[in-house]
Amino acid sequence: MAAILFFVAILGLLVAGRTQAQAADYGSKPLFSFQLWQLGLALALPLVCAAAIPMIAKVIAVAATASAFAFSVFRARHAHDPDDLYF
């Protein structure tokens, strides 16, 4: 069960990174673009999944991680360029 939760959270990290990379307006677009806190969550999640804590705590940790990544995807998709306001 913990492996499935970890897999779902890592997929969320990849989706968030790819969406942020597509939203970025760089000269050459990277494949993924991560923020430091997202990488910290991705590194802390295996520790939580491997820890000897109740399953409900693991589910809550994965749900919190997934919601944080979903918020990142939402922010990246709805990012507005200030130049778009004055056309």
Buried (B, 14 or more C-beta within 10 A) or exposed (E): EBEEBBEEBBEBBBBBBBBBBBBEEEEEEEEBBBEEEBEEBBEEBEEBBEEEEEEEEBEEBBEBBBEBBEEBBEEBEEEEEEEEEEE
